[in-house]
Amino acid sequence: MDNDNYLTKGNLVKGLFMISLPIIVSNLLQSVLEIVDMYFVGRLGAEALAGVAMSMTIIIVLMTFVIGLVTATTAFIARHHGAEEFDSIGAIIQQSLYIGLAFSLVLAVCGVLFSADLLRLLGANEAVTAVGAPYLTLLFLGSFTMIELWIVITSFQSCGNAVTPMIIMVGVNILNIILNPLLIFGIAGFPALGVVGSALATILSRGIGLVVCLLLLVHYAPGLRFPKTLVIDFSLISRILKVAIPNSIQSGLRSGTFLVMMAFVAFYGTEAISGYGIAERLELIALMPGFAIATATAVIVGQNIGSKQPERAAEGVKLALIFYGAIMLVISFCYYVFAEQLFWFFDPSGVSKAIGVSYFHAVAPFYVIMAASIILSFALNGAGDTKKPMYATLFSMVMIQIPLAWILPHMFGMGIMGIWIAVITGIVVQAVLLGYMFLQGSWKSVAL
């Protein structure tokens, strides 16, 4: 870990770029991986695309607890690092890994028992379920590799070291890209596993990355000391969970809303599911740079609160809003103008194009507002003030977006466009609420 804490001293613009740019590189390569996954799976047909899209929606929903855990880990490590209390960081990482391992066991059991039922609950027909269930089950069984790697990567980043995890994730994603066609189509003597091959490639590449990351963290991170025993510290776990749970609820509400949206879209048929699924994956790709900037923002906020510089933390948030807003202006323009070409690339049959293009033409112009919500939410979470973003998500998505997504298509005859309008309304309401909460300033004095 780097004890020369540029995030709390000197040029804050430089600090924001030094922590966010390596994460952006990692996320952009992850985006390439998402594109490769969709490209190869798309060659297996619309059912395969729909099965993978619905499976990933379920994974996102059930991984929301991990998002809360990672957020809490960031807040604790950044706060202690900013206060130069380095002896506490190793214990925080250790206990977070214990929590992540316990949750991965729960996911594994869910995968074995309920994968097919979860897909049917989303509205998948038997053809889509037959393709998606084995894919989903295998991802659940190997979820510990993804969860624990996420926690370790976050630990590096929270201490201001974003370069080491970037290099590791470059290797992980290149390995995943290589394994995908080998395992999906059975190239070079490998078994042809179809969509299951894509899941296996994900698990294997993440597992190798986890081993490398742990070795570097334990043996080659200067200034970081782990406890000499593997004892579970229930007091520290309780404090971590106190911060994690509200963010997990927030993430669960957000992901649950996406799940409900998928169920609403499923009413319009397999082609609509496929089109919406591709749009959601492309949207996630578009958000990848922003998540990097937002992660850097959370680290800046946490470290500067730890070093008793809350105004510097606020300045970091303003810089991040400008930086991410400019990026999303470009992305929203590209998605709006080139929507047809994007869907032709991922679905040569063209059956998904009409739905997907209509989504981007409606929602993409509001990506800048979505960017503001992401930055403000991460900033509050980085301070450990995880309840406020939870309340904003509850109101904007559960109380506004979901009811509108039912009312507008069915009571006003707006069809699937009514669902898109509901999504836009949720985006705007959430941004307004988070902006108000941030400007109140109570996040500057939250105790962990």
N, C-alpha and C positions, 0 to 999 in steps of 0.2 A: 504494500500500500504506500501511497505517496504522502509523506508527511509535510511536504511543501504545499500548503493548502492555498492554492491560487483562487479557490472559490470564495474565500473570505478576505482576500487581500488583493490589492492592485486593481488592474483593469477588469471590470466585471464582464464586459463584452467578450474579452479574451477567455475568461473563465467559462462563460456559457458555451462558447464555440469549442473549447478544448474538451469539455465533458460531453457535449451533444453530438459533435461531428463523428467521433468513432462509433457512437451508438447508431447514428444515421446510416453509416456504412454497413454495419451489421444488419440493420433492419431492411436496407435496400437489397442486400443479398437474400435476406429472408423473403422479400417480395419477389425476387427472381425465382426462388424456390416455389412460392405459391403459384406463380405463372407456369412453371414447369409441371407442377402437380396437375393443374387444371388442363394443361395442354395434353398430357399423356392420358389422363383419366377421360378427357373428352373424346378420345379416339375409341373408347369402349362403349359409347352410346349415351343417350339422354338419361336412361335409368341409372347408369353409373355416376353421371354428374349429379343427378338429384340425390342419390344415396349418399355420396360423399358430402354434398352441400348440407344436407339435413343432419348427417353425423357430426359435422364440424359445428353446426349450431348447437347441438346437444353438448358437445365437448366444452364449448365456450360457456354455456350455462353452468355446467357442473364444475368447471374450473374457477368459478368466481370466488370461491373461498381462498384459492391460492393467490388470486389477485389482491385480496385483502391482506393476506399474509406477507406478500412481497412489499406491499405499500407500508405495512407496519415495520417490516425489517428495514426498509429505506429510512423511515422516520427515526427509528431508534439509532441506527448506525450513523446516519448523517448528524444527528444531534450530538452524539458522543464524540464523533470525529471533530466536529466544529469546536467542541469544548476541550479537545485534546485529551480525552479520557480513553486512550487506546486500549487499556487493559480490559475494558468492558465489551469491546467489539467481538472478540472471539466467542465469548459466551452467548452473545445475542445470535450469532450465526449458527452456533451449535444447536441451540434450542429451537430456532426456526426450522432447521433441517429435521429435527425430531417431529415437529408439527406436520411438516410437509410429507414425511414418510408415513405417518399415521393416516393422513388423508388419502394418500395414494392407495393404501390398502382398501379403504372404503370404496374408492373408485373401481378398483379391480373387481371387487365383489359385485358391484352394480353392473359392470360390463358383462360379466359372465351370466348374470341372472336376467337382466332387463334390457339388453341392447335392442332386440327386435321390438319389444313392447314400447320403448321410447320412440322409435321411429314411427310405429303405427299411431302413437299418440299425436305425433305431428301431422298426421294425415297421409303418410306414405302408403302407397298400394303395395301389393305383395311382391311385384317385380322389383320395386325400389328397395323394399325391406330385405329381400333376398340378397341384393348386392351390398347394401349398406350395413347390415347387422354384423357380418364377420369383420369388416373394416373397423366398426365402432368397438367391438369386443376387444380386438387386438390393441387398439389405442388405449383403452382402459387398462388392460393388463400391463402395458408398458408405461403407464402414466408417471411412475416414480422417476423415470429418467428425465422427463420433461420438467416435472415439478422441482426436483432437487437441483437440476441445472439452472433453472430460472432463479432460484434462491441464491445460488453461488454467484451467478453473473451479477445479480443485483447487489450482492455484498461488495464486489469489486467496485462497481459504479458508485455506490453510496459513499465510498471513501475517496472518490475523485479519480479513480483509475479506470478509465473506459477503454484504454488501448488494449490491455491484456484480454479482456473478454471479447473485444472485437476480433482479435486475431484468432481466438479459439472458435468463435461463431462463424468466421469465414471458412475455416476448415470443416466445421460441422455441416454447414450448408452445401459446400462443394461435394462432400461425401454423400449427402442426401440426394443431390442432383444426379450423381453418378449411379447410385443404387436404384433410383426410381425406375428408369427404363429396364434395367437388368432384372429387377424383381417383378415388375408389372407384366412385361412381355416375354420373360424367359430368355434373355439374350446371353450369349457366351456361356451356355451350359447351366445358367441359373434356372430355377423352376419358374414357370409362368403363373404368377399368383393373382393377377388381375388387380383390383383395387386393394386387396389385402397386402400386395407387395408394396404399395405406397405407404401403408401404415407401418409395415415392418422396416422400411427404409428410414422412416422418421424415428422409430424407437432405437434402431441400431446406431444411427449417427449421433443422436442425443446421448445415448449411453456412453459412447467413446468420449464425447465432449465432457461429460460429467466427470469421468475418471481423470482426465487431463486437468480440468478446472480444480478439482479437489486437491490434487497433488501440488499444483501451483499455489493454491491458497494456504495449505497447511505448511508447506516446506519452503516456499520462496517468496512469501509476502513479508517484507521487512516491517518490524514494529507491531505485527499482529500476533497475539499470543492466545492460543486456545487453552481451555481448561485441561488439566492433565488426566482427568477422569471423564467417563461418559455418563455421569449422573444427570438425571433429569431435574431441572430446576423449575419446580411448579410455580414458584412465585414470579419468576421472570416470564414463564410461558403465559401466566395469567395477565401480566402487564402487556405483553405482545398481543394477546387475543383481544384485550380491551380496545386496542387501537384497530386491530385487524377486522373485527366482526362488523362494525358499521360500514367499512369499505367493502367488505364481502357482501353485505346486504345491498349496498349501492350497486355493485357489479352484478349481483344476482337479479336485481330489479331491471337493470339495463339489459342483461342477456335474456332474462325471462321475457322482456318486452319483444326482443328480436325473435324469440321462439314463438310468441303469440302472433307476431307479424307473419312469420313463416306459415303458421297454421291458417291465417286469414288468406294468404296468397295461395295456399294449397287448394282452396275452394275453386280456383280458376284453372286447375289442371297441372299435369306433370310439366308441361312446357313452361308454365308460369313459375313453378318451383325451381326449375333449372335456370331460368332467366334471372330470378331474384337471387338464387344462390350464387351465380356468377357475379352479379352486381355487388353482393355483400362481400365476396372475396376481393373484388377489385377495390371496393371502398376501404376494406381493411388495409390493402396494399397502399392506398393513398394516404392513410392515416399513419403509416409506419414512421415517416420522418417526424411527424408531430409527436408521436409517443416518445421518440428519442429526446426531442426538445423538452417535452413535458417531464420526462424522467430527470433530465438535467435541472429543470426548474425545481422539482421536488428536493433534489439534493442541495441546490443552492439555498432554498428556503430553510431546510433542516439544519444545514451547517451554519448558516448565519444567525439563526435563532440560538443555536448552541454557543456561538461566539458572541452573543449579546449584541447583534447588529440587525435588528428587525427591519430597519429602513433600507438597508442594503438588500435584504431579502425581497422587499417590495419592488425595488428597482430591477432586480433580476426577473421578476414576474412581468414587468412592463416590457422589458427587452424581449422576452420570450414571446409575448403576444404579438409584437411587431414582426419578429423573425418568422414565426409559424404562420401568421396571417398572410404574409407575402408568398410563402410557399403554397398555401392552399388556394390563393387566387390563381396561380398558374395551373395547379392540378384540376381545379374545378372547370377552368376554361378548356383544358385538354379533354376531360371526360365528357363535357357537353358537346364539343365539336366533333370528336372522334368516337362517339359512342357506338355507332354502327360498325366501324372497323374493329373495335375491341371485341364485340360480340361475335362477329364473323370469325375472328381468329380462334376463339375458345369453343365455338360451336359451329362448325362448318355446315351443319344441317340447316341452320337458320331458324329452327323452331323457337329458340329462346330470345331471338333478337328483339322482337316487338316489345315484350314486357321489359326487358333490360334497358332498352333505349329510353322507354318512357320514364323509367325510374331515374336515370341520370339526367334527363332533360328537366325533370321536376326538382330533384333534390340537390344536384351538384352546385347550383348557384348559391346554396346555403352552407357550403363547406367552410367558408371563412368564419361563420358564426359557430359552427361546430368546433372549429379550431380554438376559439376563445373559451368555450366550455371545457375543453380538454385541459388547456393550460391552467385555468382557474381551479379546476377540480384537483389536479395534481399538486398545485401550490398549497391548497388547504390540507390535502392529505400529507404532504411533506412536512407540514407543521404539526402533524398529529391530530388536526381538527377534522376527523373523518365523518363526524355526524352531519355536518352541514351539506356536503355533497350528497350524502344519503337522502336527506330531506328533499333536496332539489330534484333528484332523480325520481323519488317517489311521486312528487307532485306532477312533474312534467311528463313522465312516461306512463306511469300506472294510472294516474287520475285524469290525464289529458289525452295522451297519444292513443292508448288502447281503446278507450270509449269512442273517440273520433274515428278510429280505424274500422269500427263496427257500424257506427251511425251513418257516416258519409256514404259508404257503398250501398248499404241496405235500406236506409230510410230516405236518402236523397238521390239514389240511383246514379251515383258517380262512378260505380265500378271500381276497378283497381286503382284509378287515379285518386279516389277518396283515401285509400291507404297511404299513398305517397303524400297527400296533403296533411294527413295526420302525423306522419313522420316529420315533416317540415315544422309543424306547429310545436311538436315536442322539442325539436332542436332549439327553436327561438325562445320558448318559455324557460328551458333549462339554462340557457346562456344569461338571460335577464336575472334569474334568481341567483346564480353563482356570482355574477358581477356585483350584485347588492351585498351578498354575504362577504365577499372579499373586501369591499370598500369599508365595511363596518370595522375591520381591523382587529377583532378579538382573537384571531388566529395567532397573533404575535406573542400571546402570553399563555398558550396552552401548555400544561405540564404533562410530561410522560411518566 
